[in-house]
């Protein structure tokens, strides 16, 4: 295992999360890293780490968001407030399916996830543990439909890739993995401090 893969694996283990390494190809570790960037920007990373067809560790790290956009914070669609995914590991909660019936993405169909509810309609993220709910929210992993510097309404709770080309590469990996392991995927959300200063 190379140094970067070992660092990531160690971080999974320190959080008591499952790290996927069977020694076989395309057993994916799909994860996000939430940063403390400005509201309404793609300041986070969406990542995948796995053994490729040559049994070498492969890491991809793409710009995205794990947080809702500014308009979503100010205009919640849910009466309880806009959802913000809680950092955690969601084992087997995702499958390849149609996002909003439009295109293939990783969709939350197979397990519940946890979300904070932010309902004060300002431009700041409120992560109050007292507001956490657990349910099938449709917290999908999808893409913005154009390369834009602003999240805006592309995310209300979903994890969203900034660039179409990055998302397409991600889905090619996911589709290959589904042939090897079946259409069931886990997603882990970390925070920046879980890795700093190591990543």
Secondary structure, DSSP 8 states (H G I E B T S, - for coil): --HHHHHHHHHHHHTT------SSTT--EEEEEE----TTB--EEEEEEEE-TTS-EEEEEEEEESS--HHHHHS-SSTT-EEEE-SSEEEEEEEEEEETTTEEEEEE-SS-EEEEEE-S-SSS----GGG-EEE-----EEE-SS--SB-GGG-SSSEEES-HHHHHHHHHHHHHHHHHH-S-EEEEEEEHHHHTT--
